[in-house]
Amino acid sequence: MSEENAARSPLSRRRRRANSPAGTKKRRDVWVTAEEEAALIAKAARQKVTVPNLLLTAALSEGSETPTERRAAMAELMAIHTLLARVSNNVNQIARHANAGDEFPQDAKAALAYVREVAVRIDRTIEGLM
């Protein structure tokens, strides 16, 4: 091991992948437009990796999401937003009714249970995005 590699922190990022003991077996060519190439180079530079390394890690990453999965998550979040708007309206109506008289509305328990359901749904959606 050279002195330069010995002095390097074990947490520092390598620009290249480590060599495979079996060697490279397959080659894949990817054709991109000039705009896509510029975007790939910029993203690889920000992450301090090569473009092939960026493409490979993105393709093999378990945590990456497809555009379809992202659209589904966004649709779920928009549905949750609508639910929260409805729930907040119900809670305001319950509070207005409770403040108008001495009787606490029977619907309050159901509304609070629904708020808890929406909160659980939000948690599941957020966990799905992580």
C-alpha positions as CSV (number, residue, x, y, z in Angstrom):
1,M,0.0,0.0,0.0
2,S,1.5,3.4,-0.9
3,E,1.9,6.2,1.7
4,E,-0.8,8.2,0.0
5,N,-3.3,5.4,0.4
6,A,-2.2,4.7,4.0
7,A,-2.7,8.4,5.0
8,R,-6.2,8.5,3.4
9,S,-9.0,8.3,5.9
10,P,-11.0,5.0,5.7
11,L,-14.2,7.2,5.5
12,S,-13.0,9.1,2.5
13,R,-14.8,8.4,-0.8
14,R,-13.1,6.6,-3.6
15,R,-13.9,8.1,-7.0
16,R,-13.6,4.6,-8.7
17,R,-15.1,1.3,-7.6
18,A,-12.7,-1.2,-6.1
19,N,-11.4,-3.7,-8.7
20,S,-13.2,-7.0,-8.8
21,P,-11.0,-10.1,-8.1
22,A,-12.6,-11.9,-11.1
23,G,-12.2,-8.9,-13.4
24,T,-14.8,-7.2,-15.5
25,K,-17.0,-9.7,-17.4
26,K,-19.6,-7.6,-19.2
27,R,-19.7,-4.1,-20.7
28,R,-22.9,-2.1,-21.2
29,D,-23.1,0.9,-23.5
30,V,-25.7,3.6,-22.7
31,W,-26.6,6.2,-25.3
32,V,-27.7,9.6,-23.8
33,T,-28.5,13.0,-25.2
34,A,-26.2,16.0,-24.6
35,E,-28.5,17.3,-21.9
36,E,-28.6,13.9,-20.1
37,E,-24.8,13.6,-20.3
38,A,-24.4,17.1,-18.8
39,A,-26.8,16.2,-16.0
40,L,-25.0,12.9,-15.3
41,I,-21.6,14.6,-15.2
42,A,-22.9,17.3,-12.8
43,K,-24.5,14.7,-10.5
44,A,-21.5,12.5,-10.5
45,A,-19.3,15.5,-9.7
46,R,-21.6,16.5,-6.8
47,Q,-21.4,12.9,-5.4
48,K,-17.6,12.7,-6.1
49,V,-18.0,9.5,-8.2
50,T,-17.5,8.6,-11.8
51,V,-20.5,8.5,-14.2
52,P,-20.4,4.7,-14.6
53,N,-20.2,4.3,-10.8
54,L,-23.2,6.7,-10.4
55,L,-25.3,4.7,-13.0
56,L,-24.4,1.4,-11.5
57,T,-25.1,2.3,-7.9
58,A,-28.4,4.0,-8.8
59,A,-29.5,1.0,-10.8
60,L,-28.6,-1.6,-8.1
61,S,-29.7,0.5,-5.1
62,E,-32.6,-1.1,-3.2
63,G,-33.7,2.3,-1.9
64,S,-34.1,4.0,-5.2
65,E,-37.6,4.6,-6.5
66,T,-39.0,4.6,-10.0
67,P,-40.9,7.5,-11.4
68,T,-44.1,5.4,-11.1
69,E,-43.5,4.7,-7.4
70,R,-42.8,8.4,-6.9
71,R,-46.1,9.4,-8.6
72,A,-48.0,6.9,-6.5
73,A,-46.4,8.3,-3.3
74,M,-47.3,11.8,-4.4
75,A,-50.9,10.8,-5.1
76,E,-51.1,9.2,-1.6
77,L,-49.7,12.3,0.0
78,M,-52.3,14.5,-1.9
79,A,-55.1,12.1,-0.7
80,I,-53.8,12.4,2.9
81,H,-53.8,16.2,2.5
82,T,-57.5,16.1,1.5
83,L,-58.2,13.9,4.5
84,L,-56.5,16.2,6.8
85,A,-58.5,19.2,5.5
86,R,-61.7,17.2,6.1
87,V,-60.7,16.2,9.6
88,S,-59.7,19.7,10.5
89,N,-63.1,20.9,9.4
90,N,-64.8,18.2,11.5
91,V,-62.7,19.1,14.6
92,N,-63.6,22.8,14.1
93,Q,-67.3,21.9,14.0
94,I,-67.0,19.8,17.1
95,A,-65.2,22.5,19.0
96,R,-67.7,25.1,17.9
97,H,-70.6,22.8,19.1
98,A,-68.8,22.0,22.4
99,N,-68.2,25.7,23.1
100,A,-71.8,26.6,22.4
101,G,-73.2,24.4,25.1
102,D,-72.3,22.3,28.1
103,E,-72.7,18.9,26.2
104,F,-69.7,17.3,24.6
105,P,-70.7,15.9,21.2
106,Q,-70.9,12.1,20.8
107,D,-69.2,12.4,17.4
108,A,-66.0,13.6,19.0
109,K,-64.8,10.1,19.8
110,A,-65.3,9.0,16.2
111,A,-63.6,12.1,14.9
112,L,-60.6,11.6,17.1
113,A,-60.4,7.9,16.1
114,Y,-60.4,9.1,12.5
115,V,-57.6,11.5,13.2
116,R,-55.5,8.7,14.6
117,E,-56.2,6.6,11.5
118,V,-55.0,9.4,9.3
119,A,-51.9,9.9,11.4
120,V,-51.1,6.2,11.0
121,R,-51.6,6.4,7.3
122,I,-49.2,9.4,7.2
123,D,-46.6,7.5,9.1
124,R,-46.9,4.5,6.7
125,T,-46.6,6.7,3.7
126,I,-43.5,8.5,5.1
127,E,-41.9,5.1,5.9
128,G,-42.6,4.0,2.4
129,L,-40.7,7.0,1.0
130,M,-37.6,6.3,3.1
